[in-house]
Amino acid sequence: MHPSVPFQRALAILPYIYRHSSAHLRSKLTMSSSTRRIPRFPEIPKVNSCMLSSDVADRQGAIPIFSTGKERDGTFTPKISRLNEHQLGELLRGRYPSDYRFEVIHLSNAAPETSLIYDALSDHKRVVSERAFSMTTVRNAPTPLHQWVVSGVADLLTSQMPAGTQVLSDSSIQDPTSLEEDMPITDLQLLYQEHGALEPKAVLSVETGFSQQYESLQHAVRRAIDATQDVNVSLMINLKEKPAFRAPFSPTSSGLYQHPITKEYVDTATMLTYLKSLSHTVPLPKNPDDRESPLFFLGTRWVGRVEGTLEVWVRDKVTQKAVRKLDPILFYGSKLRVDKDTPYIDARNEDVQLGLNLSDIIISANDDLKKPFVVDWVKLRECINQGRMALARSRCRKTMKHIAELNGKKK
């Protein structure tokens, strides 16, 4: 049971929610939000939100069951997610909505449906109630690109850390001093067991975001330090795809698909036959001489260009709160133009390091730890290259599966 709203109360209110239109809910909830600014979206025609691309679906019938990000006790909290009726329904069924374009959903604990969503996802280890911020966070299963990058960072850690350390992935932070139920879930955490200690403790965390709101990612990174006593360093890798992905081959209102080669409109069975006939081919860069260029497959773009930055957050010795050590380090995105006024450190063609020693991560008097923690940017870039290829295949498989399901329903 979600700790904030009793199940029976939420269950009683749910039919009321669905009897009212999304627009009505949006206006009511927006008026009650105590925020500095709430985005205003232009009105668009009423259509089936399930058929919309994700960015339009976010506008159509979007329910802001979360306010915009705001400062609270010196910590910037992320924006509450805007969900349409279809996306909300998917969460209530225990599924992460496939048409939601971000990797993380933030729900307000004050919203009655949040309790039901929490219960529906109670066996899903990537849902957590953050009572200190009155919100519940739901994270999507990681994409192949996300997994490749996390794996690359894990290799960097294990290759440099001393004996007595281990890397734990996708789990609540190990903090022997805390019994809180809502400890942050991180992509990676470095565990260190001191001599004589009964169990290890987390001393470093890693958070990787792909197509994730910056405020959401920053919140997770800062929480890893602020909510614990021993995490001294938190690394944040922010991956952004440009342009944002929109699933291709969406059917028209009459159920036809535009063929990617002939541009003619064909039925579901014809479209599926074409896709299956070429499924053995591989995604190829639009520019063969540029591995970072968009990846094309089956006549359409599946992955755009990606920008990758890394930030280092450390525990301030005075306040004991998380502070950013350096400007963001840009290490991936060869075509991105950065002017002299942009607060980036450029590591795309230079060997830039973090200014971190192992002793900054593992507080110890051991002289062996007084050596730098080194990042191999070439290996990280290769992880992104491999991850983009895997992501293109994954997206294509999901699209083909969806079309096949539609074809089966028509038989």
LOLOVO-504538 format. One line per field, with one value per residue (C-alpha): residue number from 1; x, y, z. Coordinates in nm, 3 decimals. Layout:
! residues N
n = NUM,...
c1 = X,...
c2 = Y,...
c3 = Z,...
This chain:
! residues 411
n = 1,2,3,4,5,6,7,8,9,10,11,12,13,14,15,16,17,18,19,20,21,22,23,24,25,26,27,28,29,30,31,32,33,34,35,36,37,38,39,40,41,42,43,44,45,46,47,48,49,50,51,52,53,54,55,56,57,58,59,60,61,62,63,64,65,66,67,68,69,70,71,72,73,74,75,76,77,78,79,80,81,82,83,84,85,86,87,88,89,90,91,92,93,94,95,96,97,98,99,100,101,102,103,104,105,106,107,108,109,110,111,112,113,114,115,116,117,118,119,120,121,122,123,124,125,126,127,128,129,130,131,132,133,134,135,136,137,138,139,140,141,142,143,144,145,146,147,148,149,150,151,152,153,154,155,156,157,158,159,160,161,162,163,164,165,166,167,168,169,170,171,172,173,174,175,176,177,178,179,180,181,182,183,184,185,186,187,188,189,190,191,192,193,194,195,196,197,198,199,200,201,202,203,204,205,206,207,208,209,210,211,212,213,214,215,216,217,218,219,220,221,222,223,224,225,226,227,228,229,230,231,232,233,234,235,236,237,238,239,240,241,242,243,244,245,246,247,248,249,250,251,252,253,254,255,256,257,258,259,260,261,262,263,264,265,266,267,268,269,270,271,272,273,274,275,276,277,278,279,280,281,282,283,284,285,286,287,288,289,290,291,292,293,294,295,296,297,298,299,300,301,302,303,304,305,306,307,308,309,310,311,312,313,314,315,316,317,318,319,320,321,322,323,324,325,326,327,328,329,330,331,332,333,334,335,336,337,338,339,340,341,342,343,344,345,346,347,348,349,350,351,352,353,354,355,356,357,358,359,360,361,362,363,364,365,366,367,368,369,370,371,372,373,374,375,376,377,378,379,380,381,382,383,384,385,386,387,388,389,390,391,392,393,394,395,396,397,398,399,400,401,402,403,404,405,406,407,408,409,410,411
c1 = 0.000,0.128,0.208,0.041,-0.321,-0.536,-0.640,-1.013,-1.016,-0.832,-1.058,-1.366,-1.236,-1.113,-1.454,-1.499,-1.172,-1.274,-1.619,-1.454,-1.271,-0.893,-0.931,-1.147,-0.894,-0.613,-0.780,-0.874,-0.535,-0.345,-0.543,-0.460,-0.088,0.134,0.406,0.603,0.499,0.290,0.344,0.051,-0.001,-0.205,-0.540,-0.540,-0.827,-0.976,-0.841,-0.758,-0.454,-0.332,-0.262,-0.064,0.310,0.427,0.493,0.141,-0.009,0.154,-0.047,-0.370,-0.562,-0.247,-0.319,-0.068,-0.090,0.234,0.340,0.639,0.976,1.041,1.296,1.233,1.478,1.756,1.686,1.537,1.262,1.173,0.862,0.557,0.482,0.196,0.001,-0.289,-0.570,-0.408,-0.076,-0.251,-0.448,-0.130,0.023,-0.292,-0.255,0.100,0.271,0.499,0.326,0.503,0.418,0.563,0.882,1.077,1.240,1.104,0.753,0.700,0.359,0.223,0.135,-0.162,-0.321,-0.569,-0.465,-0.101,-0.189,-0.342,-0.042,0.194,-0.002,-0.012,0.366,0.445,0.643,0.833,1.160,1.183,0.894,0.960,0.764,0.970,0.771,1.014,0.914,0.551,0.597,0.625,0.883,0.832,1.128,1.102,1.298,1.632,1.689,1.980,2.167,2.123,2.246,2.554,2.663,2.599,2.802,3.088,3.093,3.085,3.397,3.570,3.494,3.589,3.917,4.042,3.895,4.083,3.998,3.696,3.478,3.200,2.954,2.579,2.335,1.974,1.910,1.828,2.134,2.298,2.307,2.347,2.265,1.918,1.594,1.404,1.175,1.223,1.599,1.698,1.736,2.050,2.183,2.513,2.658,3.009,3.011,3.305,3.337,3.571,3.787,3.580,3.247,2.961,2.829,2.939,2.819,2.767,3.036,2.965,2.654,2.603,2.287,2.246,1.957,1.848,1.569,1.511,1.425,1.739,1.566,1.463,1.813,1.972,1.724,1.823,2.194,2.163,1.936,2.200,2.425,2.173,1.975,2.280,2.578,2.853,2.797,3.068,3.055,2.768,2.829,2.557,2.557,2.299,2.219,1.988,1.862,1.808,1.552,1.345,1.231,0.882,0.767,0.741,0.475,0.178,-0.150,-0.394,-0.749,-0.847,-0.580,-0.339,0.038,0.256,0.515,0.863,0.990,0.694,0.515,0.188,-0.066,-0.089,-0.279,-0.135,-0.052,0.138,0.335,0.426,0.541,0.772,0.926,0.983,1.149,1.425,1.450,1.785,1.956,2.137,2.095,2.335,2.457,2.312,2.671,2.895,3.194,3.022,2.922,2.735,2.499,2.134,2.078,1.848,1.685,1.397,1.383,1.334,1.528,1.531,1.792,1.893,2.209,2.297,2.462,2.642,2.759,2.898,2.865,3.047,2.860,3.036,2.947,3.025,3.249,3.065,2.697,2.724,2.493,2.551,2.729,2.847,3.225,3.268,3.073,2.915,3.178,3.069,3.220,2.985,2.825,3.084,2.847,2.725,2.843,2.945,3.025,3.267,2.987,2.839,2.923,3.069,3.409,3.486,3.623,3.537,3.890,4.088,4.187,3.985,3.978,3.747,3.997,3.895,4.125,4.016,4.055,3.779,3.546,3.664,3.759,4.070,4.424,4.548,4.819,4.732,4.407,4.580,4.578,4.341,4.021,4.060,3.780,3.847,3.633,3.709,3.558,3.253,3.196,3.222,2.959,2.725,2.793,2.711,2.412,2.266,2.282,2.111,1.851,1.764,1.701,1.500,1.275,1.222,1.130,0.875,0.719,0.699,0.545,0.284,0.194,0.178,-0.064,-0.284,-0.273,-0.377,-0.676,-0.802,-0.807
c2 = 0.000,0.342,0.534,0.861,0.786,0.500,0.253,0.272,0.650,0.642,0.368,0.569,0.877,0.703,0.677,1.050,1.115,0.922,1.083,1.420,1.524,1.563,1.931,1.980,1.803,2.004,2.333,2.234,2.099,2.378,2.639,2.469,2.433,2.663,2.711,2.990,2.910,2.648,2.587,2.680,2.461,2.566,2.402,2.124,1.926,1.646,1.314,0.971,1.030,0.673,0.757,1.073,1.111,1.142,1.516,1.588,1.333,1.516,1.823,1.646,1.592,1.623,1.587,1.786,1.574,1.742,2.107,2.249,2.215,2.442,2.516,2.339,2.354,2.444,2.144,2.178,1.920,1.791,1.878,1.663,1.466,1.550,1.239,1.188,0.942,0.657,0.697,0.714,0.401,0.213,0.296,0.179,-0.153,-0.187,-0.094,0.195,0.386,0.310,0.650,0.853,1.008,1.041,0.763,0.879,0.974,1.187,1.173,1.390,1.197,1.433,1.293,1.015,0.786,0.777,0.522,0.289,0.328,0.248,-0.068,-0.172,-0.138,-0.265,-0.559,-0.323,-0.230,0.094,0.265,0.452,0.690,0.994,1.122,1.405,1.555,1.437,1.253,0.904,0.824,0.559,0.469,0.289,-0.025,0.099,0.124,-0.059,0.272,0.331,-0.021,0.009,0.332,0.202,-0.108,0.109,0.314,-0.006,-0.123,0.208,0.165,-0.199,-0.151,0.121,0.056,-0.134,-0.468,-0.460,-0.274,-0.397,-0.242,-0.290,-0.197,-0.081,-0.104,0.113,0.280,0.068,0.283,0.082,0.392,0.443,0.245,0.477,0.297,0.547,0.539,0.645,0.377,0.437,0.291,0.206,0.235,0.162,-0.032,-0.030,-0.246,-0.112,-0.347,-0.487,-0.361,-0.610,-0.484,-0.255,0.100,0.303,0.567,0.661,0.660,0.685,0.806,0.789,0.963,0.918,1.148,1.243,1.587,1.756,1.855,1.494,1.364,1.630,1.554,1.186,1.268,1.514,1.282,1.011,1.238,1.436,1.132,0.933,0.975,0.804,0.874,1.130,1.146,1.116,1.098,1.211,1.118,1.304,1.171,1.370,1.261,1.526,1.531,1.343,1.002,0.961,0.612,0.575,0.390,0.526,0.424,0.676,0.702,0.443,0.199,0.238,0.288,0.499,0.275,0.418,0.360,0.395,0.647,0.475,0.387,0.013,-0.208,-0.359,-0.699,-0.546,-0.318,-0.606,-0.822,-0.545,-0.495,-0.867,-0.901,-0.660,-0.749,-0.924,-0.600,-0.373,-0.003,0.217,0.574,0.833,0.945,0.635,0.843,0.967,0.700,0.963,1.052,0.936,0.562,0.449,0.111,-0.013,0.319,0.537,0.699,0.507,0.696,1.059,1.233,1.206,1.461,1.321,1.516,1.411,1.603,1.542,1.611,1.590,1.631,1.982,1.963,2.246,2.194,1.817,1.874,1.792,2.055,2.035,2.018,2.112,2.250,1.974,1.785,1.740,1.412,1.296,1.489,1.585,1.809,2.006,2.364,2.511,2.880,3.036,3.145,2.795,2.650,2.324,2.162,2.009,1.655,1.547,1.594,1.658,1.444,1.613,1.457,1.502,1.621,1.332,1.103,0.762,0.903,1.156,0.864,0.632,0.844,0.675,0.744,0.473,0.626,0.383,0.574,0.906,0.860,1.003,0.840,0.835,0.840,0.681,0.899,0.686,0.378,0.574,0.706,0.353,0.240,0.508,0.400,0.038,0.143,0.350,0.048,-0.172,0.099,0.118,-0.257,-0.248,0.031,-0.149,-0.476,-0.299,-0.130,-0.457,-0.630,-0.356,-0.378,-0.758,-0.730,-0.495,-0.734,-1.023,-0.830,-0.769,-1.140
c3 = 0.000,-0.092,0.228,0.134,0.036,0.166,-0.102,-0.035,-0.059,-0.390,-0.525,-0.441,-0.620,-0.937,-1.112,-1.052,-1.234,-1.542,-1.556,-1.611,-1.921,-1.930,-2.009,-1.702,-1.484,-1.634,-1.557,-1.203,-1.112,-1.281,-1.090,-0.761,-0.826,-0.623,-0.882,-1.037,-1.392,-1.564,-1.936,-2.156,-2.459,-2.762,-2.813,-3.071,-3.222,-3.014,-3.145,-3.013,-2.792,-2.846,-3.211,-3.143,-3.142,-2.783,-2.786,-2.915,-2.679,-2.391,-2.491,-2.578,-2.255,-2.045,-1.675,-1.466,-1.152,-1.059,-1.037,-1.219,-1.052,-0.758,-0.490,-0.161,0.128,-0.112,-0.337,-0.682,-0.725,-1.072,-1.264,-1.211,-1.526,-1.760,-1.861,-2.098,-2.025,-2.218,-2.036,-1.699,-1.786,-1.876,-1.537,-1.359,-1.544,-1.415,-1.742,-1.828,-2.114,-2.441,-2.588,-2.299,-2.429,-2.102,-1.899,-1.563,-1.450,-1.140,-0.972,-0.695,-0.381,-0.344,-0.660,-0.570,-0.858,-0.740,-0.471,-0.729,-0.959,-0.672,-0.591,-0.957,-0.977,-0.626,-0.765,-0.995,-0.825,-1.022,-0.840,-0.517,-0.295,-0.198,0.097,0.168,-0.167,-0.166,-0.491,-0.636,-0.904,-1.172,-1.392,-1.723,-1.797,-1.932,-2.307,-2.475,-2.505,-2.133,-2.055,-2.275,-2.108,-1.756,-1.840,-1.965,-1.644,-1.436,-1.620,-1.542,-1.173,-1.135,-1.323,-1.085,-0.743,-0.470,-0.314,-0.086,-0.337,-0.560,-0.803,-0.755,-1.031,-1.036,-0.662,-0.362,-0.215,0.053,0.366,0.690,0.896,0.745,0.766,0.531,0.285,0.005,-0.044,-0.396,-0.664,-0.868,-1.191,-1.024,-0.677,-0.562,-0.236,0.003,0.312,0.576,0.777,1.062,0.923,0.902,0.569,0.286,0.233,-0.083,-0.141,-0.504,-0.721,-1.096,-1.266,-1.643,-1.811,-2.172,-2.288,-1.925,-1.789,-1.663,-1.337,-1.282,-1.342,-1.124,-0.847,-0.849,-0.841,-0.554,-0.356,-0.367,-0.161,0.042,0.161,0.273,0.503,0.304,-0.068,-0.137,-0.518,-0.763,-1.138,-1.377,-1.745,-1.950,-2.299,-2.524,-2.864,-3.131,-3.276,-3.019,-3.138,-3.276,-3.361,-3.740,-3.935,-3.743,-3.910,-4.047,-3.917,-4.179,-4.059,-4.352,-4.339,-4.565,-4.727,-4.648,-5.005,-5.243,-5.018,-5.110,-4.841,-4.775,-4.534,-4.216,-4.366,-4.659,-4.430,-4.200,-4.493,-4.612,-4.268,-4.216,-4.557,-4.451,-4.083,-4.139,-4.239,-3.992,-3.902,-4.098,-4.032,-4.266,-4.325,-4.357,-4.246,-3.930,-3.677,-3.475,-3.761,-3.749,-3.791,-4.072,-4.107,-4.324,-4.502,-4.194,-3.910,-3.582,-3.380,-3.413,-3.308,-2.940,-2.713,-2.409,-2.103,-1.768,-1.440,-1.113,-0.788,-0.452,-0.088,0.036,0.342,0.520,0.435,0.372,0.074,-0.291,-0.502,-0.861,-0.883,-1.252,-1.544,-1.756,-1.957,-2.318,-2.444,-2.722,-3.007,-3.269,-3.465,-3.164,-3.181,-2.848,-2.831,-2.586,-2.353,-2.315,-1.971,-2.105,-2.071,-2.410,-2.388,-2.741,-2.870,-2.553,-2.256,-1.982,-1.637,-1.338,-1.078,-0.853,-0.658,-0.538,-0.187,-0.265,-0.327,-0.051,0.249,0.379,0.496,0.261,0.042,-0.238,-0.289,-0.351,-0.726,-0.986,-1.101,-1.479,-1.736,-2.074,-2.301,-2.608,-2.442,-2.327,-2.678,-2.816,-2.563,-2.697,-3.056,-2.975,-2.766,-3.050,-3.282,-3.024,-2.961,-3.331,-3.343,-3.021,-3.146,-3.474,-3.303,-3.084,-3.386,-3.580,-3.279,-3.250,-3.620,-3.595,-3.302,-3.503,-3.798,-3.574,-3.443,-3.797,-3.885
